[in-house]
Amino acid sequence: MRVNSIKPATGAKRQAKRVGRGIGSGQGKTAGRGHKGQKSRAGGYHKVGFEGGQMPLQRRLPKIGFRSYLARITDEIRLDELEKVAAENIDINALRKAGLISRKIKRVKIIATGKISKAVTVKGIRATKGARSAVEAAGGKFEE
């Protein structure tokens, strides 16, 4: 195969309709635009969602939902993931180096899923009550 021999698949490209080319073409006279009105004129169109002056649907409906900025920079870490971190002192940088969180994450919370058996010191990371007790039961501790 060569670059000069590449062609689109058969049927992928269709010939454009040649409108306004006489009555025998089937698209003559009004060229498929019907009679009169804004849409029949050259350049006559309106913005998307315009309803002729009536309050448009996207403005009639109530606004719902909210996306928290904090949710974008917050992540959860499971207890069994803490087990994988090589460092004994675990902070956000240690989690980044272990590949457990991305660069944009600024807040982390440990959740009580899985088990932890090694003693670790957790610095600057929040935890649920269950996760905190599991880390402390394994001989670890939390530092603020």
GUVO-62012 format. One record per atom (N, C-alpha, C, O): residue number from 1; residue in one letter; atom name; x, y, z. Coordinates in nm, 3 decimals, always signed. Layout:
<atoms>
  margu  nunu  lolum        x        y        z
    NUM     A     CA        X        Y        Z
...
</atoms>
This chain:
<atoms>
  margu  nunu  lolum        x        y        z
      1     M      N   +0.085   -0.119   +0.000
      1     M     CA   +0.000   +0.000   +0.000
      1     M      C   +0.089   +0.125   +0.000
      1     M      O   +0.187   +0.133   +0.073
      2     R      N   +0.052   +0.221   -0.084
      2     R     CA   +0.127   +0.346   -0.089
      2     R      C   +0.032   +0.461   -0.055
      2     R      O   -0.090   +0.449   -0.067
      3     V      N   +0.089   +0.570   -0.013
      3     V     CA   +0.010   +0.687   +0.027
      3     V      C   -0.075   +0.737   -0.090
      3     V      O   -0.188   +0.781   -0.070
      4     N      N   -0.020   +0.730   -0.211
      4     N     CA   -0.095   +0.781   -0.326
      4     N      C   -0.205   +0.686   -0.374
      4     N      O   -0.282   +0.721   -0.463
      5     S      N   -0.213   +0.566   -0.314
      5     S     CA   -0.317   +0.472   -0.355
      5     S      C   -0.429   +0.458   -0.251
      5     S      O   -0.522   +0.380   -0.269
      6     I      N   -0.419   +0.536   -0.143
      6     I     CA   -0.522   +0.527   -0.037
      6     I      C   -0.650   +0.596   -0.085
      6     I      O   -0.646   +0.708   -0.136
      7     K      N   -0.762   +0.528   -0.067
      7     K     CA   -0.891   +0.584   -0.106
      7     K      C   -0.991   +0.558   +0.006
      7     K      O   -0.978   +0.460   +0.079
      8     P      N   -1.092   +0.644   +0.021
      8     P     CA   -1.197   +0.614   +0.120
      8     P      C   -1.276   +0.491   +0.078
      8     P      O   -1.280   +0.455   -0.039
      9     A      N   -1.340   +0.426   +0.175
      9     A     CA   -1.419   +0.306   +0.147
      9     A      C   -1.531   +0.339   +0.050
      9     A      O   -1.580   +0.452   +0.047
     10     T      N   -1.571   +0.240   -0.030
     10     T     CA   -1.677   +0.264   -0.127
     10     T      C   -1.807   +0.298   -0.054
     10     T      O   -1.847   +0.228   +0.040
     11     G      N   -1.871   +0.405   -0.097
     11     G     CA   -1.995   +0.449   -0.036
     11     G      C   -1.973   +0.547   +0.078
     11     G      O   -2.069   +0.603   +0.130
     12     A      N   -1.848   +0.570   +0.116
     12     A     CA   -1.820   +0.662   +0.227
     12     A      C   -1.836   +0.807   +0.182
     12     A      O   -1.879   +0.892   +0.260
     13     K      N   -1.801   +0.835   +0.058
     13     K     CA   -1.812   +0.971   +0.005
     13     K      C   -1.930   +0.977   -0.090
     13     K      O   -1.941   +0.896   -0.182
     14     R      N   -2.019   +1.074   -0.069
     14     R     CA   -2.133   +1.089   -0.158
     14     R      C   -2.121   +1.221   -0.232
     14     R      O   -2.066   +1.318   -0.180
     15     Q      N   -2.173   +1.224   -0.352
     15     Q     CA   -2.171   +1.347   -0.430
     15     Q      C   -2.264   +1.448   -0.365
     15     Q      O   -2.374   +1.414   -0.322
     16     A      N   -2.220   +1.573   -0.359
     16     A     CA   -2.305   +1.679   -0.302
     16     A      C   -2.423   +1.703   -0.394
     16     A      O   -2.410   +1.692   -0.516
     17     K      N   -2.541   +1.736   -0.335
     17     K     CA   -2.659   +1.767   -0.416
     17     K      C   -2.635   +1.900   -0.487
     17     K      O   -2.593   +1.997   -0.424
     18     R      N   -2.661   +1.904   -0.617
     18     R     CA   -2.647   +2.029   -0.691
     18     R      C   -2.786   +2.091   -0.696
     18     R      O   -2.869   +2.055   -0.780
     19     V      N   -2.810   +2.185   -0.606
     19     V     CA   -2.943   +2.244   -0.595
     19     V      C   -2.955   +2.367   -0.684
     19     V      O   -2.855   +2.431   -0.718
     20     G      N   -3.080   +2.397   -0.720
     20     G     CA   -3.106   +2.517   -0.801
     20     G      C   -3.054   +2.504   -0.942
     20     G      O   -3.008   +2.603   -0.999
     21     R      N   -3.062   +2.385   -1.001
     21     R     CA   -3.010   +2.364   -1.137
     21     R      C   -3.122   +2.318   -1.232
     21     R      O   -3.103   +2.229   -1.314
     22     G      N   -3.236   +2.380   -1.218
     22     G     CA   -3.345   +2.353   -1.313
     22     G      C   -3.448   +2.256   -1.259
     22     G      O   -3.423   +2.179   -1.166
     23     I      N   -3.566   +2.262   -1.319
     23     I     CA   -3.681   +2.187   -1.272
     23     I      C   -3.662   +2.036   -1.284
     23     I      O   -3.717   +1.961   -1.203
     24     G      N   -3.587   +1.992   -1.381
     24     G     CA   -3.568   +1.848   -1.404
     24     G      C   -3.479   +1.782   -1.300
     24     G      O   -3.478   +1.660   -1.289
     25     S      N   -3.405   +1.861   -1.225
     25     S     CA   -3.312   +1.803   -1.127
     25     S      C   -3.382   +1.757   -1.000
     25     S      O   -3.326   +1.678   -0.923
     26     G      N   -3.503   +1.805   -0.977
     26     G     CA   -3.574   +1.771   -0.853
     26     G      C   -3.540   +1.864   -0.739
     26     G      O   -3.603   +1.860   -0.634
     27     Q      N   -3.439   +1.949   -0.759
     27     Q     CA   -3.400   +2.046   -0.657
     27     Q      C   -3.395   +2.186   -0.720
     27     Q      O   -3.313   +2.269   -0.681
     28     G      N   -3.481   +2.211   -0.815
     28     G     CA   -3.481   +2.340   -0.885
     28     G      C   -3.563   +2.444   -0.813
     28     G      O   -3.614   +2.418   -0.704
     29     K      N   -3.576   +2.560   -0.871
     29     K     CA   -3.653   +2.674   -0.821
     29     K      C   -3.619   +2.709   -0.677
     29     K      O   -3.529   +2.789   -0.655
     30     T      N   -3.687   +2.653   -0.578
     30     T     CA   -3.661   +2.692   -0.438
     30     T      C   -3.544   +2.614   -0.378
     30     T      O   -3.504   +2.642   -0.265
     31     A      N   -3.489   +2.520   -0.450
     31     A     CA   -3.370   +2.445   -0.410
     31     A      C   -3.387   +2.372   -0.276
     31     A      O   -3.293   +2.366   -0.196
     32     G      N   -3.505   +2.317   -0.253
     32     G     CA   -3.528   +2.238   -0.132
     32     G      C   -3.549   +2.321   -0.006
     32     G      O   -3.552   +2.266   +0.104
     33     R      N   -3.562   +2.454   -0.021
     33     R     CA   -3.578   +2.541   +0.097
     33     R      C   -3.725   +2.575   +0.124
     33     R      O   -3.754   +2.642   +0.222
     34     G      N   -3.815   +2.531   +0.040
     34     G     CA   -3.956   +2.565   +0.060
     34     G      C   -3.983   +2.708   +0.017
     34     G      O   -3.903   +2.767   -0.056
     35     H      N   -4.096   +2.765   +0.060
     35     H     CA   -4.134   +2.901   +0.020
     35     H      C   -4.122   +2.997   +0.138
     35     H      O   -4.166   +2.967   +0.249
     36     K      N   -4.063   +3.109   +0.112
     36     K     CA   -4.055   +3.222   +0.206
     36     K      C   -4.001   +3.184   +0.345
     36     K      O   -3.965   +3.068   +0.368
     37     G      N   -3.996   +3.277   +0.431
     37     G     CA   -3.952   +3.252   +0.569
     37     G      C   -3.802   +3.269   +0.586
     37     G      O   -3.726   +3.269   +0.489
     38     Q      N   -3.761   +3.282   +0.711
     38     Q     CA   -3.622   +3.309   +0.744
     38     Q      C   -3.527   +3.202   +0.691
     38     Q      O   -3.418   +3.233   +0.643
     39     K      N   -3.568   +3.076   +0.699
     39     K     CA   -3.478   +2.967   +0.658
     39     K      C   -3.463   +2.956   +0.507
     39     K      O   -3.375   +2.884   +0.459
     40     S      N   -3.548   +3.024   +0.433
     40     S     CA   -3.536   +3.018   +0.287
     40     S      C   -3.439   +3.125   +0.235
     40     S      O   -3.393   +3.116   +0.121
     41     R      N   -3.408   +3.224   +0.317
     41     R     CA   -3.323   +3.335   +0.273
     41     R      C   -3.175   +3.300   +0.286
     41     R      O   -3.136   +3.214   +0.365
     42     A      N   -3.094   +3.368   +0.208
     42     A     CA   -2.949   +3.353   +0.219
     42     A      C   -2.904   +3.417   +0.350
     42     A      O   -2.937   +3.532   +0.379
     43     G      N   -2.828   +3.341   +0.428
     43     G     CA   -2.776   +3.394   +0.555
     43     G      C   -2.882   +3.404   +0.663
     43     G      O   -2.852   +3.454   +0.771
     44     G      N   -3.003   +3.357   +0.638
     44     G     CA   -3.110   +3.370   +0.736
     44     G      C   -3.114   +3.252   +0.829
     44     G      O   -3.173   +3.149   +0.797
     45     Y      N   -3.052   +3.264   +0.945
     45     Y     CA   -3.061   +3.159   +1.044
     45     Y      C   -3.052   +3.221   +1.181
     45     Y      O   -3.029   +3.341   +1.192
     46     H      N   -3.070   +3.143   +1.286
     46     H     CA   -3.067   +3.196   +1.422
     46     H      C   -2.980   +3.105   +1.506
     46     H      O   -2.940   +2.996   +1.463
     47     K      N   -2.951   +3.150   +1.627
     47     K     CA   -2.861   +3.072   +1.713
     47     K      C   -2.926   +2.942   +1.760
     47     K      O   -3.048   +2.929   +1.760
     48     V      N   -2.844   +2.849   +1.799
     48     V     CA   -2.890   +2.718   +1.846
     48     V      C   -2.975   +2.737   +1.972
     48     V      O   -2.936   +2.809   +2.063
     49     G      N   -3.090   +2.673   +1.976
     49     G     CA   -3.177   +2.682   +2.092
     49     G      C   -3.275   +2.798   +2.086
     49     G      O   -3.359   +2.811   +2.176
     50     F      N   -3.268   +2.881   +1.984
     50     F     CA   -3.359   +2.995   +1.973
     50     F      C   -3.498   +2.945   +1.941
     50     F      O   -3.515   +2.862   +1.852
     51     E      N   -3.600   +2.996   +2.012
     51     E     CA   -3.737   +2.948   +1.993
     51     E      C   -3.830   +3.062   +1.955
     51     E      O   -3.944   +3.069   +2.002
     52     G      N   -3.781   +3.152   +1.872
     52     G     CA   -3.866   +3.259   +1.822
     52     G      C   -3.902   +3.362   +1.927
     52     G      O   -4.007   +3.425   +1.917
     53     G      N   -3.820   +3.379   +2.025
     53     G     CA   -3.847   +3.478   +2.130
     53     G      C   -3.907   +3.416   +2.255
     53     G      O   -3.900   +3.474   +2.363
     54     Q      N   -3.965   +3.297   +2.240
     54     Q     CA   -4.013   +3.224   +2.359
     54     Q      C   -3.892   +3.188   +2.443
     54     Q      O   -3.783   +3.167   +2.390
     55     M      N   -3.910   +3.180   +2.575
     55     M     CA   -3.799   +3.146   +2.664
     55     M      C   -3.748   +3.005   +2.626
     55     M      O   -3.824   +2.909   +2.634
     56     P      N   -3.622   +2.994   +2.586
     56     P     CA   -3.572   +2.865   +2.539
     56     P      C   -3.570   +2.758   +2.647
     56     P      O   -3.564   +2.788   +2.767
     57     L      N   -3.574   +2.633   +2.603
     57     L     CA   -3.582   +2.520   +2.695
     57     L      C   -3.468   +2.520   +2.795
     57     L      O   -3.489   +2.495   +2.914
     58     Q      N   -3.346   +2.548   +2.748
     58     Q     CA   -3.231   +2.543   +2.839
     58     Q      C   -3.237   +2.653   +2.945
     58     Q      O   -3.165   +2.644   +3.045
     59     R      N   -3.319   +2.755   +2.925
     59     R     CA   -3.335   +2.858   +3.027
     59     R      C   -3.461   +2.837   +3.111
     59     R      O   -3.471   +2.888   +3.222
     60     R      N   -3.557   +2.761   +3.057
     60     R     CA   -3.681   +2.732   +3.133
     60     R      C   -3.657   +2.630   +3.241
     60     R      O   -3.720   +2.635   +3.347
     61     L      N   -3.566   +2.535   +3.216
     61     L     CA   -3.545   +2.426   +3.311
     61     L      C   -3.460   +2.473   +3.429
     61     L      O   -3.373   +2.559   +3.412
     62     P      N   -3.484   +2.419   +3.547
     62     P     CA   -3.405   +2.460   +3.663
     62     P      C   -3.262   +2.407   +3.652
     62     P      O   -3.237   +2.302   +3.594
     63     K      N   -3.172   +2.482   +3.708
     63     K     CA   -3.033   +2.440   +3.707
     63     K      C   -3.013   +2.343   +3.823
     63     K      O   -3.049   +2.373   +3.937
     64     I      N   -2.955   +2.227   +3.793
     64     I     CA   -2.932   +2.129   +3.899
     64     I      C   -2.789   +2.083   +3.895
     64     I      O   -2.719   +2.097   +3.795
     65     G      N   -2.746   +2.029   +4.005
     65     G     CA   -2.614   +1.969   +4.011
     65     G      C   -2.507   +2.066   +4.056
     65     G      O   -2.523   +2.187   +4.049
     66     F      N   -2.398   +2.008   +4.101
     66     F     CA   -2.284   +2.085   +4.149
     66     F      C   -2.164   +1.995   +4.145
     66     F      O   -2.172   +1.879   +4.186
     67     R      N   -2.051   +2.046   +4.097
     67     R     CA   -1.927   +1.969   +4.096
     67     R      C   -1.828   +2.035   +4.188
     67     R      O   -1.784   +2.148   +4.164
     68     S      N   -1.795   +1.966   +4.292
     68     S     CA   -1.704   +2.021   +4.391
     68     S      C   -1.561   +2.026   +4.337
     68     S      O   -1.514   +1.930   +4.276
     69     Y      N   -1.493   +2.139   +4.359
     69     Y     CA   -1.352   +2.151   +4.321
     69     Y      C   -1.268   +2.056   +4.405
     69     Y      O   -1.173   +1.996   +4.356
     70     L      N   -1.304   +2.042   +4.534
     70     L     CA   -1.227   +1.956   +4.624
     70     L      C   -1.231   +1.810   +4.580
     70     L      O   -1.135   +1.736   +4.601
     71     A      N   -1.342   +1.768   +4.518
     71     A     CA   -1.352   +1.630   +4.471
     71     A      C   -1.251   +1.601   +4.361
     71     A      O   -1.210   +1.486   +4.343
     72     R      N   -1.210   +1.705   +4.287
     72     R     CA   -1.113   +1.685   +4.178
     72     R      C   -0.972   +1.665   +4.230
     72     R      O   -0.890   +1.601   +4.164
     73     I      N   -0.943   +1.721   +4.349
     73     I     CA   -0.806   +1.712   +4.401
     73     I      C   -0.796   +1.617   +4.520
     73     I      O   -0.693   +1.613   +4.588
     74     T      N   -0.904   +1.541   +4.546
     74     T     CA   -0.906   +1.449   +4.659
     74     T      C   -0.910   +1.305   +4.608
     74     T      O   -0.971   +1.276   +4.505
     75     D      N   -0.843   +1.215   +4.680
     75     D     CA   -0.844   +1.075   +4.641
     75     D      C   -0.853   +0.987   +4.765
     75     D      O   -0.825   +1.032   +4.876
     76     E      N   -0.892   +0.862   +4.746
     76     E     CA   -0.901   +0.765   +4.856
     76     E      C   -0.793   +0.659   +4.837
     76     E      O   -0.761   +0.620   +4.725
     77     I      N   -0.739   +0.613   +4.949
     77     I     CA   -0.639   +0.506   +4.946
     77     I      C   -0.690   +0.396   +5.038
     77     I      O   -0.736   +0.423   +5.149
     78     R      N   -0.682   +0.271   +4.992
     78     R     CA   -0.725   +0.157   +5.074
     78     R      C   -0.609   +0.109   +5.161
     78     R      O   -0.493   +0.138   +5.132
     79     L      N   -0.641   +0.036   +5.265
     79     L     CA   -0.538   -0.016   +5.356
     79     L      C   -0.441   -0.109   +5.285
     79     L      O   -0.321   -0.105   +5.310
     80     D      N   -0.495   -0.194   +5.196
     80     D     CA   -0.406   -0.287   +5.126
     80     D      C   -0.314   -0.215   +5.027
     80     D      O   -0.211   -0.270   +4.989
     81     E      N   -0.350   -0.095   +4.986
     81     E     CA   -0.261   -0.015   +4.901
     81     E      C   -0.148   +0.046   +4.985
     81     E      O   -0.036   +0.062   +4.936
     82     L      N   -0.178   +0.078   +5.111
     82     L     CA   -0.074   +0.130   +5.202
     82     L      C   +0.034   +0.025   +5.223
     82     L      O   +0.152   +0.057   +5.241
     83     E      N   -0.006   -0.099   +5.220
     83     E     CA   +0.086   -0.212   +5.237
     83     E      C   +0.192   -0.213   +5.126
     83     E      O   +0.306   -0.254   +5.149
     84     K      N   +0.154   -0.169   +5.007
     84     K     CA   +0.244   -0.172   +4.891
     84     K      C   +0.351   -0.062   +4.894
     84     K      O   +0.453   -0.074   +4.827
     85     V      N   +0.328   +0.045   +4.973
     85     V     CA   +0.423   +0.156   +4.978
     85     V      C   +0.549   +0.110   +5.051
     85     V      O   +0.541   +0.054   +5.160
     86     A      N   +0.664   +0.134   +4.988
     86     A     CA   +0.791   +0.087   +5.044
     86     A      C   +0.834   +0.167   +5.168
     86     A      O   +0.897   +0.112   +5.258
     87     A      N   +0.800   +0.295   +5.173
     87     A     CA   +0.844   +0.381   +5.283
     87     A      C   +0.770   +0.349   +5.412
     87     A      O   +0.657   +0.301   +5.412
     88     E      N   +0.840   +0.376   +5.525
     88     E     CA   +0.775   +0.356   +5.655
     88     E      C   +0.696   +0.479   +5.694
     88     E      O   +0.589   +0.469   +5.756
     89     N      N   +0.748   +0.597   +5.658
     89     N     CA   +0.675   +0.721   +5.681
     89     N      C   +0.596   +0.753   +5.555
     89     N      O   +0.652   +0.783   +5.450
     90     I      N   +0.465   +0.746   +5.567
     90     I     CA   +0.379   +0.765   +5.450
     90     I      C   +0.317   +0.904   +5.454
     90     I      O   +0.245   +0.940   +5.547
     91     D      N   +0.347   +0.982   +5.349
     91     D     CA   +0.280   +1.110   +5.329
     91     D      C   +0.238   +1.116   +5.181
     91     D      O   +0.251   +1.017   +5.108
     92     I      N   +0.187   +1.231   +5.139
     92     I     CA   +0.136   +1.242   +5.001
     92     I      C   +0.247   +1.217   +4.899
     92     I      O   +0.223   +1.152   +4.797
     93     N      N   +0.367   +1.267   +4.927
     93     N     CA   +0.479   +1.247   +4.833
     93     N      C   +0.515   +1.099   +4.819
     93     N      O   +0.548   +1.053   +4.709
     94     A      N   +0.510   +1.025   +4.929
     94     A     CA   +0.541   +0.882   +4.925
     94     A      C   +0.436   +0.807   +4.841
     94     A      O   +0.470   +0.714   +4.768
     95     L      N   +0.311   +0.849   +4.852
     95     L     CA   +0.204   +0.787   +4.773
     95     L      C   +0.221   +0.818   +4.624
     95     L      O   +0.193   +0.733   +4.539
     96     R      N   +0.269   +0.941   +4.593
     96     R     CA   +0.295   +0.978   +4.453
     96     R      C   +0.408   +0.893   +4.396
     96     R      O   +0.398   +0.844   +4.283
     97     K      N   +0.514   +0.876   +4.474
     97     K     CA   +0.629   +0.797   +4.427
     97     K      C   +0.591   +0.652   +4.405
     97     K      O   +0.643   +0.586   +4.315
     98     A      N   +0.498   +0.602   +4.488
     98     A     CA   +0.452   +0.463   +4.474
     98     A      C   +0.354   +0.447   +4.357
     98     A      O   +0.318   +0.335   +4.321
     99     G      N   +0.312   +0.560   +4.299
     99     G     CA   +0.221   +0.555   +4.184
     99     G      C   +0.076   +0.531   +4.222
     99     G      O   -0.004   +0.488   +4.138
    100     L      N   +0.041   +0.558   +4.348
    100     L     CA   -0.096   +0.535   +4.393
    100     L      C   -0.188   +0.655   +4.368
    100     L      O   -0.309   +0.639   +4.356
    101     I      N   -0.129   +0.775   +4.360
    101     I     CA   -0.208   +0.895   +4.331
    101     I      C   -0.139   +0.975   +4.222
    101     I      O   -0.018   +0.963   +4.201
    102     S      N   -0.216   +1.058   +4.153
    102     S     CA   -0.160   +1.138   +4.044
    102     S      C   -0.105   +1.271   +4.099
    102     S      O   -0.120   +1.302   +4.217
    103     R      N   -0.041   +1.347   +4.010
    103     R     CA   +0.022   +1.474   +4.050
    103     R      C   -0.079   +1.574   +4.101
    103     R      O   -0.049   +1.650   +4.193
    104     K      N   -0.200   +1.577   +4.041
    104     K     CA   -0.298   +1.681   +4.074
    104     K      C   -0.362   +1.661   +4.212
    104     K      O   -0.424   +1.754   +4.264
    105     I      N   -0.349   +1.544   +4.271
    105     I     CA   -0.412   +1.514   +4.400
    105     I      C   -0.338   +1.587   +4.513
    105     I      O   -0.216   +1.578   +4.525
    106     K      N   -0.416   +1.661   +4.595
    106     K     CA   -0.358   +1.738   +4.705
    106     K      C   -0.409   +1.693   +4.842
    106     K      O   -0.351   +1.725   +4.946
    107     R      N   -0.519   +1.618   +4.842
    107     R     CA   -0.578   +1.568   +4.967
    107     R      C   -0.603   +1.419   +4.953
    107     R      O   -0.649   +1.373   +4.849
    108     V      N   -0.572   +1.344   +5.058
    108     V     CA   -0.590   +1.199   +5.054
    108     V      C   -0.659   +1.154   +5.183
    108     V      O   -0.636   +1.211   +5.289
    109     K      N   -0.743   +1.053   +5.171
    109     K     CA   -0.807   +0.994   +5.288
    109     K      C   -0.793   +0.843   +5.280
    109     K      O   -0.818   +0.783   +5.175
    110     I      N   -0.754   +0.782   +5.390
    110     I     CA   -0.739   +0.637   +5.395
    110     I      C   -0.873   +0.578   +5.436
    110     I      O   -0.935   +0.623   +5.532
    111     I      N   -0.918   +0.475   +5.362
    111     I     CA   -1.045   +0.410   +5.395
    111     I      C   -1.017   +0.266   +5.436
    111     I      O   -0.919   +0.204   +5.394
    112     A      N   -1.106   +0.213   +5.520
    112     A     CA   -1.085   +0.080   +5.578
    112     A      C   -1.132   -0.030   +5.485
    112     A      O   -1.235   -0.094   +5.509
    113     T      N   -1.057   -0.053   +5.377
    113     T     CA   -1.085   -0.163   +5.286
    113     T      C   -0.958   -0.245   +5.274
    113     T      O   -0.851   -0.190   +5.248
    114     G      N   -0.968   -0.373   +5.293
    114     G     CA   -0.849   -0.459   +5.291
    114     G      C   -0.786   -0.466   +5.430
    114     G      O   -0.845   -0.425   +5.529
    115     K      N   -0.663   -0.521   +5.434
    115     K     CA   -0.594   -0.538   +5.562
    115     K      C   -0.456   -0.478   +5.554
    115     K      O   -0.397   -0.468   +5.446
    116     I      N   -0.404   -0.438   +5.669
    116     I     CA   -0.267   -0.389   +5.677
    116     I      C   -0.198   -0.464   +5.790
    116     I      O   -0.253   -0.479   +5.898
    117     S      N   -0.076   -0.511   +5.763
    117     S     CA   -0.006   -0.589   +5.865
    117     S      C   +0.121   -0.522   +5.913
    117     S      O   +0.167   -0.550   +6.024
    118     K      N   +0.180   -0.432   +5.831
    118     K     CA   +0.305   -0.368   +5.874
    118     K      C   +0.278   -0.235   +5.945
    118     K      O   +0.178   -0.168   +5.920
    119     A      N   +0.370   -0.200   +6.034
    119     A     CA   +0.357   -0.076   +6.110
    119     A      C   +0.407   +0.040   +6.026
    119     A      O   +0.521   +0.040   +5.981
    120     V      N   +0.322   +0.139   +6.005
    120     V     CA   +0.360   +0.257   +5.928
    120     V      C   +0.325   +0.385   +6.004
    120     V      O   +0.234   +0.386   +6.087
    121     T      N   +0.399   +0.491   +5.975
    121     T     CA   +0.369   +0.622   +6.032
    121     T      C   +0.306   +0.706   +5.923
    121     T      O   +0.368   +0.729   +5.819
    122     V      N   +0.184   +0.752   +5.946
    122     V     CA   +0.110   +0.827   +5.846
    122     V      C   +0.114   +0.975   +5.884
    122     V      O   +0.077   +1.013   +5.995
    123     K      N   +0.160   +1.058   +5.788
    123     K     CA   +0.173   +1.202   +5.815
    123     K      C   +0.087   +1.282   +5.717
    123     K      O   +0.094   +1.262   +5.596
    124     G      N   +0.007   +1.372   +5.772
    124     G     CA   -0.069   +1.465   +5.689
    124     G      C   -0.175   +1.403   +5.602
    124     G      O   -0.215   +1.461   +5.502
    125     I      N   -0.221   +1.285   +5.639
    125     I     CA   -0.326   +1.217   +5.562
    125     I      C   -0.441   +1.185   +5.656
    125     I      O   -0.421   +1.133   +5.765
    126     R      N   -0.561   +1.217   +5.611
    126     R     CA   -0.678   +1.189   +5.693
    126     R      C   -0.717   +1.043   +5.679
    126     R      O   -0.677   +0.976   +5.584
    127     A      N   -0.797   +0.993   +5.774
    127     A     CA   -0.839   +0.853   +5.769
    127     A      C   -0.975   +0.838   +5.835
    127     A      O   -1.013   +0.917   +5.922
    128     T      N   -1.049   +0.736   +5.793
    128     T     CA   -1.176   +0.706   +5.858
    128     T      C   -1.145   +0.641   +5.993
    128     T      O   -1.033   +0.598   +6.019
    129     K      N   -1.246   +0.634   +6.079
    129     K     CA   -1.226   +0.574   +6.212
    129     K      C   -1.177   +0.430   +6.202
    129     K      O   -1.085   +0.389   +6.273
    130     G      N   -1.240   +0.354   +6.112
    130     G     CA   -1.202   +0.213   +6.095
    130     G      C   -1.060   +0.198   +6.044
    130     G      O   -0.987   +0.109   +6.088
    131     A      N   -1.020   +0.285   +5.950
    131     A     CA   -0.885   +0.278   +5.894
    131     A      C   -0.782   +0.317   +6.000
    131     A      O   -0.676   +0.257   +6.010
    132     R      N   -0.816   +0.420   +6.078
    132     R     CA   -0.725   +0.466   +6.184
    132     R      C   -0.701   +0.355   +6.286
    132     R      O   -0.587   +0.331   +6.326
    133     S      N   -0.809   +0.287   +6.326
    133     S     CA   -0.794   +0.180   +6.426
    133     S      C   -0.718   +0.061   +6.367
    133     S      O   -0.643   -0.006   +6.440
    134     A      N   -0.736   +0.032   +6.238
    134     A     CA   -0.665   -0.080   +6.173
    134     A      C   -0.516   -0.052   +6.165
    134     A      O   -0.435   -0.143   +6.188
    135     V      N   -0.477   +0.072   +6.133
    135     V     CA   -0.335   +0.109   +6.124
    135     V      C   -0.273   +0.101   +6.263
    135     V      O   -0.162   +0.051   +6.279
    136     E      N   -0.344   +0.153   +6.364
    136     E     CA   -0.292   +0.150   +6.501
    136     E      C   -0.285   +0.008   +6.556
    136     E      O   -0.196   -0.023   +6.634
    137     A      N   -0.378   -0.079   +6.515
    137     A     CA   -0.376   -0.219   +6.559
    137     A      C   -0.257   -0.293   +6.500
    137     A      O   -0.207   -0.388   +6.559
    138     A      N   -0.211   -0.248   +6.381
    138     A     CA   -0.096   -0.311   +6.317
    138     A      C   +0.037   -0.254   +6.372
    138     A      O   +0.145   -0.293   +6.328
    139     G      N   +0.026   -0.162   +6.469
    139     G     CA   +0.146   -0.104   +6.528
    139     G      C   +0.187   +0.029   +6.468
    139     G      O   +0.293   +0.081   +6.500
    140     G      N   +0.105   +0.084   +6.382
    140     G     CA   +0.134   +0.212   +6.319
    140     G      C   +0.081   +0.328   +6.401
    140     G      O   +0.016   +0.309   +6.504
    141     K      N   +0.109   +0.450   +6.353
    141     K     CA   +0.058   +0.568   +6.422
    141     K      C   +0.034   +0.681   +6.323
    141     K      O   +0.084   +0.679   +6.211
    142     F      N   -0.043   +0.779   +6.367
    142     F     CA   -0.079   +0.894   +6.285
    142     F      C   -0.015   +1.019   +6.343
    142     F      O   -0.017   +1.041   +6.464
    143     E      N   +0.043   +1.101   +6.255
    143     E     CA   +0.097   +1.232   +6.294
    143     E      C   +0.030   +1.338   +6.209
    143     E      O   +0.015   +1.323   +6.088
    144     E      N   -0.011   +1.444   +6.275
    144     E     CA   -0.081   +1.551   +6.199
    144     E      C   +0.018   +1.648   +6.140
    144     E      O   -0.022   +1.744   +6.074
</atoms>
